[in-house]
């Protein structure tokens, strides 16, 4: 998740701290035909929402499914951006109905961030401020909201200091995310990177091994294609470096 100097740097960083597919809708087990199955699933949800427009649960599900659609299936940039924007809109409607819905705040943040990243946004600082506000509110409502903790940690890790970046705080959020739910691979990958930087090689190795050996990883689609192979590659590099010549 390439940065641009100045305010736009915040938007260029969005792809990294969001963690791409890692924050998509909860999919502990991939349904048959995934990700092609997302479009018909979304149409069913939209049909139900037409009959129950005030259902915050449906709105959050629609928001998360739009995210899945853009993240795992669509390839056209314009269509992906439109899907993220619709997801952000649905999530915002959900927390306008119930302000204490932590998932609604989270899915507004993650859809908004990805839409801005694709747009190449000229109002990066404003986007980051809104994302932080939503994540802070989600964590305030649910201090163990692992996805919000993970995204906040990645965001603080990636942003420049003048926009609020803070490596120490980032690590704290990421470690809290892992403590809340250790099946989120991106949090472990980011923490492993920090541990390597700090010379904590064995701690980094443990995080990478946890990613590889996960029995029930969230977002298996992305775990299989991205995080597990990356963890295996980094672990091989660590092993080579620690082996005597």
Rosetta blueprint (number, residue, H / E / L):
1 X L
2 X L
3 X L
4 X L
5 X L
6 X L
7 X L
8 X L
9 X H
10 X H
11 X H
12 X H
13 X L
14 X H
15 X H
16 X H
17 X H
18 X H
19 X L
20 X H
21 X H
22 X H
23 X H
24 X L
25 X L
26 X L
27 X L
28 X L
29 X L
30 X L
31 X L
32 X L
33 X L
34 X L
35 X L
36 X L
37 X H
38 X H
39 X H
40 X H
41 X H
42 X H
43 X H
44 X H
45 X H
46 X H
47 X H
48 X H
49 X H
50 X H
51 X H
52 X L
53 X L
54 X L
55 X L
56 X H
57 X H
58 X H
59 X H
60 X H
61 X H
62 X H
63 X H
64 X H
65 X H
66 X H
67 X H
68 X H
69 X H
70 X H
71 X H
72 X H
73 X H
74 X L
75 X L
76 X L
77 X H
78 X H
79 X H
80 X H
81 X H
82 X H
83 X H
84 X H
85 X H
86 X H
87 X H
88 X H
89 X H
90 X H
91 X H
92 X H
93 X H
94 X H
95 X H
96 X H
97 X H
98 X L
99 X L
100 X L
101 X L
102 X H
103 X H
104 X H
105 X H
106 X H
107 X H
108 X H
109 X H
110 X H
111 X H
112 X H
113 X H
114 X H
115 X H
116 X H
117 X H
118 X H
119 X H
120 X L
121 X L
122 X L
123 X L
124 X H
125 X H
126 X H
127 X H
128 X H
129 X H
130 X H
131 X H
132 X H
133 X H
134 X H
135 X H
136 X H
137 X H
138 X H
139 X H
140 X H
141 X H
142 X L
143 X L
144 X L
145 X L
146 X H
147 X H
148 X H
149 X H
150 X H
151 X H
152 X H
153 X H
154 X H
155 X H
156 X H
157 X H
158 X H
159 X L
160 X L
161 X H
162 X H
163 X H
164 X L
165 X L
166 X L
167 X H
168 X H
169 X H
170 X H
171 X H
172 X H
173 X H
174 X H
175 X H
176 X H
177 X H
178 X H
179 X H
180 X H
181 X L
182 X L
183 X L
184 X L
185 X H
186 X H
187 X H
188 X H
189 X H
190 X H
191 X H
192 X H
193 X H
194 X H
195 X H
196 X H
197 X H
198 X L
199 X L
200 X L
201 X H
202 X H
203 X H
204 X H
205 X H
206 X H
207 X H
208 X H
209 X H
210 X H
211 X H
212 X H
213 X L
214 X L
215 X L
216 X L
217 X L
218 X L
219 X L
220 X H
221 X H
222 X H
223 X H
224 X H
225 X H
226 X H
227 X H
228 X H
229 X H
230 X H
231 X H
232 X H
233 X H
234 X H
235 X H
236 X H
237 X H
238 X H
239 X H
240 X H
241 X H
242 X H
243 X L
244 X L
245 X L
